[in-house]
């Protein structure tokens, strides 16, 4: 009998890691499309502030709340 099974691999529970029990906050990846002209503006702005795009966007999101 075959050991293969149907179903979604993501539906299975994953093992806990040290990060899960250390109390560190989890990180989520954000991915979206941006028109090239806006990306250039964002990249230019970040460079003018001496920051990365990630830093600029993270600071923006932190200021939302």
TAGI-V281326 format. One line per field, one symbol per residue. ss: DSSP state (h for helix, s for strand, l for the rest). phi: phi as a letter, one per 30 degrees, with the letter a starting at -180 (. if undefined). burial: b if it has 24 or more other C-alpha atoms within 12 Angstrom, else e. A space follows every 10 residues. Layout:
# TAGI-V281326
ss: ???
phi: ???
burial: ???
This chain:
# TAGI-V281326
ss: llllllllhh hllllllhhh hhllllllll lllllhhhhh hhhhhhhhll llhhhhhhhh hhlll
phi: .dddbdkcdd dddcddcddd cdidddccdc bbdbeedddd dddddeddci bdeedddddd ddddc
burial: eeeeeeeeee eeeeeeeeee eeeeeeeeee eeeeeeeeee eeeeeeeeee eeeeeeeeee eeeee
